[in-house]
Amino acid sequence: MSTRTLILGGTRFLGRYLATACQQRGHRVTLFHRGLSDADALPEVEHLIGDRNGNLDAVRGKAWDIVFDTSGYDVAPVRAAALAVAHADVHYVFVSSISVYSDFTRVSDESAPRRHLDDAEHVALSIDSYGGLKAACEDAASEALPGRVQSIRAGLILGPHDYDARFAYWLRRIARGGEVLAPGKPEAFVQFIDVRDLAAWMVRSAEERRAGPFNVTGPLHFVTMSGLLDTIRTVTRSDARFTWVPDAFLVEHEVAPYSEMPFWLPEATPFRIDVTRAVDAGLAYRPVAETVRDTWAWLQTGWDAAASARAQLRIQVPAGIDDAREARLLAAFHGRPHSTDETEGLGRPKTDA
């Protein structure tokens, strides 16, 4: 008898790759979603329409072997979903985040302290509350299904169908060429994972009924910032020239880490994630060039086609700096003369989150 698998979500990014990976391994796949984001995706699997924030009737009382929760951000809906699918043999995989960790100055394994929110049940989702809410959701799922929950603490996920604008910023900016502001140290390591590698590992580990938390992102010494940007330049056949601007200058000019300058964190906050547990459980990585190549190819037409999915996002993360601000920062870094008008905007824009 084939594995019966339910995906809460499934039509946007990670969910669609989970569905594909499950199909490849012979699962009978059901997607539960609202029908608002690319509802025509994956027509060959069963689709159930509902709303995890209030209408779980379509999934209640049915028996699945594995449930992937890719869309849980609030405590009460996560608890309700876990209870709705509860039975003795279900394995519940909750997609959490490395943002659950509270200390950005250490290498964090799964035992590291997590964020805590008072009265998390009633905290509204925002960029600031995101990590604490994910931690509280982990707990809610585990309380509903003791010993049967696997928490996937994912890092930055890249690949085709990515609706986050941070990787798209670097692809587009480097493809345009010219002088490009490159942040921090070229040799600084960055961590991310291809969505296809993440999905494939999640399905295999769910089949093995692995419970508890797992950090699932790139390894600590996977690729440097210069290696990533150089790969993008090669794939996009760009003439970009990188000017490496040190942390101190960027901090002084209020450049926002990880949003205005995606993938960059100042050396004072070296947030690093230990993925040993997941690697020991079989997590493997494809070459960075493959992720860059495939995402760049998808971006040409897929980004515009995914506008409806992006419109449904509950958190919009600012990504990248505009050309004018980049030019002003580069001019200031080189010490070139500029007018008073040109110096305006060197600080962080007041509209940034």
C-alpha positions in Angstrom: 0.0 0.0 0.0 1.4 3.4 -1.0 2.1 6.1 1.5 -0.8 8.5 2.0 0.7 12.0 2.2 -1.1 15.3 3.0 0.6 18.7 2.3 -0.9 21.8 4.0 -0.1 24.3 1.3 1.6 22.9 -1.7 1.0 25.1 -4.7 3.7 27.8 -4.2 7.4 26.8 -3.6 8.5 24.2 -1.1 5.1 22.5 -1.2 5.1 21.9 -4.9 8.6 20.3 -4.7 7.5 18.1 -1.8 4.5 17.0 -3.8 6.8 16.1 -6.8 9.3 14.3 -4.5 6.5 12.3 -2.9 5.1 11.3 -6.3 8.5 10.1 -7.4 8.6 7.8 -4.4 5.1 6.4 -5.0 3.1 8.4 -2.5 -0.6 9.2 -2.9 -0.5 12.9 -2.5 -3.2 15.3 -1.4 -2.8 19.1 -1.2 -4.9 21.2 1.1 -5.0 24.9 0.3 -7.3 27.9 -0.3 -7.1 27.8 -4.1 -5.7 31.3 -4.2 -2.0 30.7 -5.3 -1.5 28.9 -8.5 -4.4 26.6 -7.9 -3.8 24.8 -11.2 -0.4 23.5 -10.1 0.0 19.8 -9.9 -3.3 18.7 -11.5 -2.4 15.1 -11.2 -2.8 15.0 -7.4 -5.8 15.4 -5.2 -6.7 18.9 -4.2 -8.8 19.8 -1.1 -10.0 23.4 -0.7 -10.3 24.9 2.7 -8.6 27.4 5.1 -6.3 26.2 7.8 -7.2 29.4 9.8 -10.8 28.3 10.3 -12.1 25.6 8.0 -10.3 22.2 8.3 -13.4 20.1 7.5 -11.9 18.7 4.3 -9.0 17.1 6.2 -10.6 16.3 9.5 -11.1 12.6 10.3 -9.1 11.2 7.4 -6.0 9.1 7.8 -2.7 10.1 6.3 0.7 8.5 7.0 2.6 11.7 6.6 1.5 15.3 6.9 3.8 18.2 5.7 2.8 21.5 7.3 4.5 24.1 5.0 2.2 27.0 5.9 2.1 27.3 9.7 2.9 30.7 11.2 0.3 31.0 14.0 0.0 28.9 17.1 -3.7 28.1 17.2 -4.0 27.1 13.5 -0.9 24.8 13.8 -2.4 23.1 16.9 -5.8 22.8 15.2 -4.2 21.2 12.1 -2.2 18.7 14.1 -5.3 17.7 16.1 -7.4 17.5 12.9 -5.1 14.8 11.4 -4.1 13.1 14.6 -4.1 9.3 14.7 -1.7 6.7 16.1 0.5 6.3 13.0 0.7 9.9 11.6 4.1 11.5 11.2 3.8 15.3 11.2 6.5 17.4 9.6 6.4 21.1 10.5 8.4 23.6 8.5 9.9 25.9 11.0 12.9 28.2 10.6 16.4 28.9 11.9 14.9 32.2 13.1 13.7 30.3 16.2 17.2 30.7 17.7 17.7 33.6 20.1 21.5 34.0 19.9 23.0 35.2 16.7 26.6 35.2 18.0 27.2 31.5 18.2 27.1 28.4 16.0 23.6 27.1 16.7 22.8 23.4 16.7 19.4 22.0 17.6 20.0 22.4 21.3 20.6 26.2 21.2 18.2 28.5 23.1 15.1 29.5 21.2 13.1 32.7 21.1 10.2 33.1 23.5 7.1 35.1 23.1 4.8 35.8 26.0 1.2 34.9 25.1 2.3 33.7 21.7 -1.2 32.5 21.0 -2.3 36.1 20.5 0.8 37.6 18.9 0.4 39.0 15.4 2.8 37.7 12.7 5.5 40.2 11.7 9.1 40.2 10.8 10.0 40.8 14.4 7.7 38.1 15.8 8.3 35.5 13.1 11.0 33.5 14.9 9.2 33.4 18.2 6.0 32.3 16.6 7.7 29.5 14.7 9.2 28.3 18.0 5.8 28.4 19.7 4.2 26.5 16.7 6.8 23.8 17.1 5.7 23.3 20.7 2.0 23.4 19.8 2.4 20.6 17.2 4.6 18.5 19.6 2.0 18.9 22.4 -0.8 17.8 20.0 1.2 14.8 18.6 3.9 13.8 21.2 6.8 12.0 19.7 5.5 12.2 16.2 6.6 15.7 15.1 9.7 16.6 13.0 10.5 20.3 13.0 12.4 21.4 10.0 14.4 24.5 10.9 15.0 25.7 7.4 17.3 28.5 6.4 17.2 30.5 3.2 15.6 28.3 0.5 16.5 29.0 -3.1 15.5 27.6 -6.5 12.9 27.9 -9.3 9.5 29.2 -8.1 11.1 31.1 -5.2 8.8 34.0 -4.4 11.3 35.7 -2.0 13.0 38.6 -3.8 16.4 38.4 -2.1 18.0 35.9 -4.4 16.3 37.5 -7.4 17.9 40.8 -6.4 21.4 39.4 -6.8 20.6 37.6 -10.0 19.1 40.6 -11.7 21.6 43.1 -10.3 24.7 41.1 -11.4 23.1 40.4 -14.8 22.8 44.1 -15.4 26.6 44.4 -15.0 28.8 47.4 -14.3 30.1 48.2 -10.8 28.3 46.2 -8.2 28.4 46.9 -4.5 29.5 43.6 -2.9 29.0 43.5 0.9 31.5 42.6 3.6 34.3 40.1 3.2 34.6 38.1 0.0 35.7 35.0 2.0 32.6 35.1 4.4 30.6 32.0 4.1 26.9 32.0 3.3 24.3 29.3 4.1 21.3 28.4 1.9 19.7 25.3 0.5 18.2 24.4 -2.9 14.5 23.7 -2.5 14.8 20.5 -4.4 17.5 19.2 -2.0 15.4 20.2 1.0 12.2 18.6 -0.4 14.0 15.3 -1.3 15.5 15.0 2.2 12.3 15.9 3.9 10.4 13.1 2.1 13.1 10.5 2.8 13.4 11.4 6.5 9.7 11.5 6.9 9.4 8.0 5.5 12.0 7.0 8.2 9.9 8.6 10.9 12.7 10.9 12.1 11.3 13.0 14.9 12.5 16.2 16.7 14.2 19.3 15.4 16.6 19.4 12.4 18.5 22.4 11.1 18.3 22.1 7.3 20.2 24.7 5.4 23.6 24.8 3.7 26.7 23.5 5.6 28.9 26.0 7.4 31.6 26.0 4.7 29.5 25.5 1.6 30.2 28.6 -0.4 31.7 32.0 0.2 30.0 35.3 -0.7 32.5 35.8 -3.5 31.9 32.3 -4.8 28.2 32.9 -5.0 28.5 36.2 -6.7 31.1 35.0 -9.1 28.9 32.0 -10.0 26.0 34.3 -10.7 28.3 36.5 -12.9 29.3 33.4 -14.9 25.8 32.0 -15.3 24.3 35.3 -16.4 27.3 36.1 -18.7 27.7 39.4 -17.0 30.5 42.0 -17.1 29.8 42.9 -13.5 32.8 44.3 -11.4 32.5 43.7 -7.7 33.6 46.4 -5.3 33.8 44.8 -1.8 32.6 47.3 0.8 33.6 46.4 4.4 31.1 45.8 7.2 32.0 49.0 9.1 31.1 51.2 6.1 27.8 49.5 5.5 26.8 49.6 9.2 27.8 53.3 9.4 25.5 54.0 6.4 22.7 52.0 7.9 22.6 49.4 5.1 20.1 46.7 6.3 21.7 43.3 6.6 20.0 40.4 4.8 17.4 42.6 3.2 19.1 45.6 1.5 22.1 43.4 1.1 20.8 39.8 0.8 23.0 37.1 2.3 25.2 39.6 4.1 25.5 39.8 7.9 28.0 42.0 9.7 30.9 40.1 11.3 29.6 41.2 14.7 26.6 38.9 14.2 28.0 35.7 12.6 24.8 33.7 12.6 25.9 30.2 11.7 23.9 27.0 11.7 25.2 23.5 12.4 23.5 21.1 10.0 25.4 18.0 11.2 22.3 16.2 12.4 20.6 16.5 9.0 23.7 15.6 7.0 24.2 12.5 9.2 20.6 11.6 8.3 21.4 11.8 4.6 21.0 15.5 3.6 23.0 16.2 0.4 23.6 19.2 -1.8 23.7 19.9 -5.5 26.3 22.3 -7.0 25.6 26.0 -6.4 25.9 26.6 -10.2 22.9 24.4 -10.8 20.8 26.3 -8.3 21.9 29.6 -9.9 21.4 28.4 -13.5 17.9 26.9 -12.9 16.6 29.9 -10.9 17.9 32.4 -13.4 16.2 30.5 -16.2 12.9 30.4 -14.3 13.1 34.1 -13.4 12.9 35.1 -17.0 9.2 34.3 -17.2 8.2 32.6 -13.9 8.6 35.6 -11.7 5.8 37.5 -13.3 3.7 34.4 -13.6 4.0 34.0 -9.8 2.6 37.4 -9.0 -0.6 36.0 -7.5 1.4 33.7 -5.1 3.5 36.7 -3.9 0.4 38.7 -3.3 -0.7 36.1 -0.8 2.5 36.4 1.3 1.8 37.5 4.9 5.3 38.9 5.3 6.9 41.0 2.7 10.7 41.0 3.2 12.4 44.1 1.6 15.2 43.0 -0.8 18.0 44.9 -2.3 18.9 48.5 -2.8 17.8 50.6 -5.7 20.4 51.8 -8.3 20.5 55.4 -7.1 21.3 54.4 -3.5 23.9 51.9 -4.6 25.6 54.6 -6.7 25.6 57.0 -3.8 27.1 54.4 -1.5 29.8 53.5 -4.0 30.6 57.1 -4.6 31.0 57.7 -0.8 33.1 54.6 -0.4 35.5 55.7 -3.2 35.6 59.2 -1.7 34.4 60.7 -5.0 33.0 64.3 -4.8 29.2 64.5 -4.8 26.6 67.2 -4.3 24.5 67.7 -1.2 21.5 66.1 -3.1 23.6 63.0 -3.9 24.4 62.5 -0.2 20.8 62.2 0.7 19.7 58.6 0.9 23.1 57.3 2.1 21.3 56.3 5.3 18.7 53.5 5.5 15.5 54.6 3.8 12.8 55.4 6.3 10.3 53.2 4.5 12.4 50.0 5.2 11.0 47.5 7.6 
